[in-house]
Each structure stands twice: as C-alpha cells, then as structure tokens.
Amino acid sequence: MLRYLDVSKQEQTRQRVLELIDGLDVGVAIPSERRLSSDLGVSRLTLRAAVEDLVRDGFLVRRHGSGTFVSHPKIAQQLTLTSFSEDMRRRGMVPGSRTLQLQEIHAGADLGRALNVSPATRVMRIQRLRLADDETMAIEILHVPQPFVPGLTRELLENVGSFYELLEQRYGVVIVSGIQTIEPTVTDEEESALLGVPLHSPAFLFERTSQAADGRTVEFVRSVYRGDRYRLVAELSQRRGRELQPVSVEFAAGAPGDGA
C-alpha cells in the first residue's frame, strides 16, 4: 500500500509539473527544485522523481550547471507511408537538409547485397543532415546505384525540397515500397557533434531499402534520429484468431529517415 501511495503521489506531481510546462515557452527554465517542492507541497524526493520522468520523456532537458529547461515536444512519428518533408510540413514545420558529402564509390559486397547489384556497381553515397525549422533532426547516409541518378550534383541536392521528388521529376524513378528496420542506439562522437547532442545520447537507428515499381532496389539508407525529439507510434489491429499486430512492421518508403 505504501508503494502504491508513493507512485500515485509521483504521478500527481508529474501532472502538476506538466501543467506548469504548458504555460512556459520552449527554452524557459522551470523553478528550482526547492521552490517547486515548496509550491507543490511535496517532498524534494517526490519532485525529483517526477522531473526525471519528464526529462526521460523529452518534456524537459537538464543543462549541467544551468538548470532544467522546457524542451521541444517530441514528434510522434506514425509508422505509415509518409515522407520526412511531408510529415514536417503537416506539423507546421519547415523541412530542410544540408549535404555533407557526395561521392561515387564501388558498391562492394555488403552494399551490393543491400542494393541487389554487383559489387563492382558504381554507387552514389550521400551524407545529409535532416532539418526541421533549421534544427537538426537526423543524420542520413543514402546509397543509390549511379545508373539511377546520372549527373547528380551537390547543387541538385541542395536546390530540391525532396530527394524523392528529384528522383521522380529529373530521373523518372518512382519509389513505391520499402522495408525499414528500427533499433535503439546511442550517438557516437561524430553523430553527437552533427546533431548537437551530448555524447552517447539516446537515438533511433533506421535502415531501409526501397524499390521502384519494376522491383529494382533504388536505395539503401542508414539514418540516426535524435531520441530526444522522436517517439514512434504504431497503430494496432485485431486479426481474428491472432494476437494484436502492428499495422506497419514492414515500412513503405517514406517512413522516418527517408530521403524525401
């Protein structure tokens, strides 16, 4: 019974801190632990547990030596057919990208298997930052067999809002399906620097292969998304005689981390 009461008190405190956050702008510091515990009439231990919970959920962010601040809300990403650019626009945000590297390489054994091409096939390797309202959301490394994108340049990538639009409008290549895997990870030194997060911050690793209507594999993409800005949402459906299953386990092209 004591344990139940403790949890209930913590949840009540969490809700009251959430109400406080709702009235503050992003980047504003919340009151000190001492003041909050006094204002809410709870112990500092209970308050600390509630605040830590909100930090884990991305509502708050701690800055060493500065305090605790209201964070950007996490983007709820439905596991359905959608593009990064389309999803950001739907949320009233401006999508963007910055090309870090564009080079032509040989596919090699592993990449050749992923793209279903010979190891000797020339492949365009594109490293980009994905942005929303000029804030970095993800690092994307995109591989496309060179025959799909002859004459691809950095300027073409920078001047188009969506890579999939570029594929369709300039090269006549339409991606219609794909398979994507997701797993939790933490950022390494390079990823942390590019994303502007502390070393070993939680993140999502997306890997995807996408196909054109004729079945040819068009791309293999590896993306690292900030864990503090994203949460994944799956719709479930009941199939008679079977357990509840996620609707989208195999992703159509255009899920988080895509080139669109």
C-alpha positions as CSV (number, residue, x, y, z in Angstrom):
1,M,0.0,0.0,0.0
2,L,2.8,2.4,0.8
3,R,4.4,1.8,-2.6
4,Y,1.1,2.4,-4.3
5,L,0.7,5.7,-2.5
6,D,4.2,6.8,-3.4
7,V,3.6,6.1,-7.1
8,S,0.3,8.0,-7.0
9,K,1.9,11.0,-5.4
10,Q,4.6,11.0,-8.0
11,E,2.1,10.8,-10.8
12,Q,0.1,13.7,-9.4
13,T,3.3,15.7,-9.1
14,R,4.2,14.9,-12.7
15,Q,0.8,16.1,-13.9
16,R,1.2,19.4,-12.0
17,V,4.7,20.0,-13.4
18,L,3.3,19.2,-16.9
19,E,0.6,21.9,-16.3
20,L,3.4,24.3,-15.4
21,I,5.4,23.4,-18.5
22,D,2.3,24.0,-20.7
23,G,2.4,27.7,-19.6
24,L,6.0,28.2,-20.5
25,D,7.8,28.7,-23.8
26,V,10.5,26.3,-25.1
27,G,13.9,27.1,-23.6
28,V,12.5,28.7,-20.4
29,A,13.9,27.3,-17.1
30,I,11.5,25.8,-14.6
31,P,11.7,26.9,-11.0
32,S,14.3,25.4,-8.7
33,E,13.7,22.1,-7.1
34,R,13.5,23.8,-3.7
35,R,10.9,26.3,-4.8
36,L,8.8,23.7,-6.8
37,S,8.7,21.2,-3.9
38,S,7.5,24.0,-1.6
39,D,5.0,25.4,-4.2
40,L,3.5,21.9,-4.9
41,G,3.6,20.8,-1.2
42,V,5.6,17.6,-2.0
43,S,9.0,16.3,-0.8
44,R,12.0,17.0,-2.9
45,L,12.5,13.3,-3.5
46,T,9.0,13.0,-5.0
47,L,9.5,16.1,-7.1
48,R,12.9,14.9,-8.3
49,A,11.4,11.6,-9.4
50,A,8.7,13.3,-11.3
51,V,11.1,15.7,-13.0
52,E,13.4,12.9,-14.0
53,D,10.5,11.1,-15.6
54,L,9.6,14.2,-17.6
55,V,13.3,14.5,-18.7
56,R,13.2,10.9,-19.9
57,D,10.0,11.6,-21.8
58,G,11.6,14.7,-23.5
59,F,9.4,17.4,-21.9
60,L,12.4,18.8,-20.0
61,V,16.1,18.9,-20.6
62,R,18.8,19.3,-18.0
63,R,21.8,21.6,-18.7
64,H,24.7,21.0,-16.4
65,G,25.3,24.0,-14.1
66,S,22.4,25.9,-15.6
67,G,19.2,24.2,-14.5
68,T,16.2,22.4,-16.1
69,F,14.5,23.8,-19.1
70,V,11.4,23.3,-21.2
71,S,12.2,21.1,-24.2
72,H,10.8,20.9,-27.7
73,P,7.9,18.4,-27.7
74,K,8.8,15.0,-29.3
75,I,7.5,14.4,-32.8
76,A,5.1,11.5,-32.8
77,Q,6.0,9.5,-35.9
78,Q,3.3,7.2,-37.2
79,L,4.7,4.0,-38.7
80,T,2.9,4.6,-42.0
81,L,3.7,5.7,-45.6
82,T,4.9,9.2,-45.2
83,S,8.0,11.3,-46.0
84,F,10.1,13.4,-43.7
85,S,9.3,16.6,-45.7
86,E,5.6,15.8,-45.9
87,D,5.4,15.0,-42.2
88,M,7.3,18.2,-41.1
89,R,5.1,20.4,-43.3
90,R,1.9,18.7,-41.8
91,R,3.2,19.7,-38.4
92,G,3.7,23.3,-39.5
93,M,7.5,23.0,-39.6
94,V,9.8,23.8,-42.5
95,P,11.8,20.7,-43.6
96,G,15.3,21.0,-45.0
97,S,18.6,19.3,-45.5
98,R,22.3,20.0,-45.7
99,T,24.5,17.9,-47.9
100,L,27.7,17.0,-46.0
101,Q,29.2,14.6,-48.6
102,L,28.6,13.4,-52.1
103,Q,30.9,10.8,-53.6
104,E,30.9,7.9,-56.1
105,I,32.1,4.6,-54.8
106,H,32.1,0.9,-55.6
107,A,29.2,-1.0,-54.0
108,G,31.4,-3.7,-52.5
109,A,30.0,-7.0,-51.1
110,D,27.7,-5.7,-48.3
111,L,26.3,-2.7,-50.1
112,G,25.9,-4.8,-53.2
113,R,23.7,-7.3,-51.3
114,A,21.6,-4.5,-49.9
115,L,21.1,-2.9,-53.3
116,N,20.9,-6.2,-55.1
117,V,23.7,-5.1,-57.5
118,S,27.1,-6.4,-58.4
119,P,29.9,-5.4,-56.0
120,A,31.5,-3.5,-59.0
121,T,28.5,-1.3,-59.5
122,R,29.1,2.4,-59.0
123,V,27.0,3.8,-56.2
124,M,26.4,7.4,-55.1
125,R,26.9,7.9,-51.4
126,I,25.2,10.9,-50.0
127,Q,25.5,12.1,-46.3
128,R,23.0,14.7,-45.3
129,L,21.6,16.4,-42.2
130,R,17.8,16.4,-42.0
131,L,16.4,19.6,-40.5
132,A,13.1,20.9,-39.2
133,D,12.8,24.7,-38.7
134,D,16.6,24.8,-39.1
135,E,17.1,22.4,-36.2
136,T,19.0,19.2,-36.8
137,M,16.8,16.1,-36.5
138,A,18.8,13.3,-38.1
139,I,21.9,12.2,-40.0
140,E,21.2,10.3,-43.1
141,I,23.6,8.3,-45.3
142,L,21.9,7.4,-48.6
143,H,23.2,5.0,-51.2
144,V,21.8,5.0,-54.8
145,P,23.2,3.0,-57.7
146,Q,24.8,5.5,-60.1
147,P,22.7,4.4,-63.1
148,F,19.6,5.7,-61.4
149,V,21.0,9.3,-60.9
150,P,23.5,10.2,-63.8
151,G,24.9,13.7,-63.4
152,L,23.8,14.0,-59.7
153,T,25.5,17.0,-58.1
154,R,25.5,18.7,-54.7
155,E,23.7,21.7,-56.3
156,L,20.8,19.5,-57.4
157,L,20.5,18.0,-53.9
158,E,20.6,21.5,-52.3
159,N,18.0,23.0,-54.6
160,V,15.3,20.4,-54.2
161,G,13.0,20.1,-51.3
162,S,12.7,16.3,-51.5
163,F,15.1,13.7,-52.8
164,Y,12.2,11.5,-53.9
165,E,10.8,14.5,-55.9
166,L,14.2,14.8,-57.6
167,L,14.2,11.1,-58.4
168,E,10.8,11.3,-60.0
169,Q,11.0,14.7,-61.7
170,R,14.5,14.5,-63.1
171,Y,15.2,10.8,-63.4
172,G,11.7,9.3,-63.8
173,V,12.3,7.0,-60.8
174,V,9.3,6.5,-58.5
175,I,9.8,4.6,-55.2
176,V,6.7,2.6,-54.3
177,S,7.6,0.4,-51.4
178,G,10.3,-0.5,-49.0
179,I,11.4,-2.3,-45.9
180,Q,12.7,-0.5,-42.8
181,T,14.2,-1.7,-39.6
182,I,14.4,0.3,-36.4
183,E,16.6,-0.2,-33.3
184,P,17.6,1.9,-30.3
185,T,21.2,3.2,-30.2
186,V,23.3,5.9,-28.8
187,T,25.3,8.6,-30.6
188,D,29.0,8.4,-31.2
189,E,31.3,11.4,-31.2
190,E,30.7,12.3,-34.8
191,E,27.0,11.9,-34.6
192,S,26.8,13.8,-31.3
193,A,28.7,16.7,-32.9
194,L,26.5,16.8,-36.0
195,L,23.2,16.5,-34.1
196,G,24.2,18.9,-31.3
197,V,23.6,16.5,-28.5
198,P,25.8,15.1,-25.7
199,L,27.9,12.0,-26.4
200,H,26.0,8.7,-26.1
201,S,22.6,10.4,-26.3
202,P,19.7,8.0,-27.0
203,A,18.8,7.8,-30.7
204,F,16.9,5.6,-33.2
205,L,18.8,3.8,-36.0
206,F,16.8,3.4,-39.2
207,E,17.9,1.2,-42.0
208,R,15.8,1.0,-45.2
209,T,15.9,-0.5,-48.7
210,S,13.3,0.9,-51.2
211,Q,12.1,-0.4,-54.5
212,A,10.7,1.1,-57.7
213,A,7.5,-0.3,-59.4
214,D,9.6,-2.7,-61.5
215,G,11.1,-4.2,-58.4
216,R,14.6,-2.8,-58.7
217,T,16.2,-1.6,-55.5
218,V,16.7,2.1,-55.7
219,E,18.3,3.0,-52.4
220,F,19.8,1.8,-49.1
221,V,19.6,4.4,-46.3
222,R,21.0,4.4,-42.8
223,S,19.7,7.2,-40.6
224,V,20.3,8.2,-37.0
225,Y,17.4,10.2,-35.4
226,R,17.6,12.1,-32.2
227,G,15.9,10.2,-29.4
228,D,15.0,13.4,-27.6
229,R,12.9,14.6,-30.5
230,Y,11.2,11.5,-31.7
231,R,8.8,8.8,-30.4
232,L,7.4,6.0,-32.6
233,V,3.7,5.3,-32.8
234,A,2.2,2.1,-34.2
235,E,-1.5,1.5,-34.8
236,L,-2.6,-2.0,-33.8
237,S,-5.4,-4.1,-35.3
238,Q,-7.1,-7.3,-34.2
239,R,-7.0,-10.2,-36.6
240,R,-9.4,-13.0,-35.7
241,G,-7.7,-15.9,-34.0
242,R,-4.4,-14.0,-33.8
243,E,-2.7,-11.6,-31.4
244,L,-2.7,-7.8,-32.0
245,Q,-0.2,-7.0,-34.7
246,P,1.3,-3.6,-35.6
247,V,-0.2,-2.5,-38.9
248,S,3.2,-1.3,-40.2
249,V,6.1,-3.7,-39.5
250,E,7.5,-3.6,-43.0
251,F,7.6,0.0,-43.9
252,A,6.6,1.6,-47.2
253,A,9.3,4.0,-48.4
254,G,8.9,7.4,-46.8
255,A,9.0,6.5,-43.1
256,P,11.3,8.4,-40.8
257,G,14.8,8.9,-42.0
258,D,13.8,8.7,-45.7
259,G,15.3,10.8,-48.4
260,A,12.0,12.6,-49.1
